[in-house]
């Protein structure tokens, strides 16, 4: 099981945005290789 601590709802959208942009950035780097 993966444990996610309780995150305030006002914090969640920012966290999701940063997480998605990090995934996209890593994917672009991987594609170039």
C-alpha positions as CSV (number, residue, x, y, z in Angstrom):
1,X,0.0,0.0,0.0
2,X,1.2,3.5,-0.7
3,X,0.7,6.0,2.1
4,X,-0.4,9.5,1.2
5,X,-0.5,11.9,4.1
6,X,-3.5,14.2,4.4
7,X,-3.0,17.2,2.1
8,X,-5.1,20.4,2.5
9,X,-7.4,20.8,-0.4
10,X,-6.0,24.3,-1.1
11,X,-2.5,22.8,-1.5
12,X,-3.4,19.9,-3.7
13,X,-3.9,21.7,-7.1
14,X,-0.4,23.3,-6.8
15,X,1.1,19.9,-5.9
16,X,-0.6,18.2,-8.8
17,X,0.5,21.0,-11.2
18,X,4.2,20.7,-10.1
19,X,4.1,16.9,-10.2
20,X,2.6,16.9,-13.8
21,X,5.2,19.4,-15.0
22,X,8.0,17.4,-13.5
23,X,6.7,14.3,-15.3
24,X,6.5,16.2,-18.6
25,X,10.0,17.6,-18.2
26,X,11.5,14.1,-17.4
27,X,9.6,12.6,-20.4
28,X,11.0,15.3,-22.8
29,X,14.6,14.7,-21.5
30,X,14.1,10.9,-22.0
31,X,12.8,11.4,-25.5
32,X,15.8,13.4,-26.5
33,X,18.1,10.6,-25.4
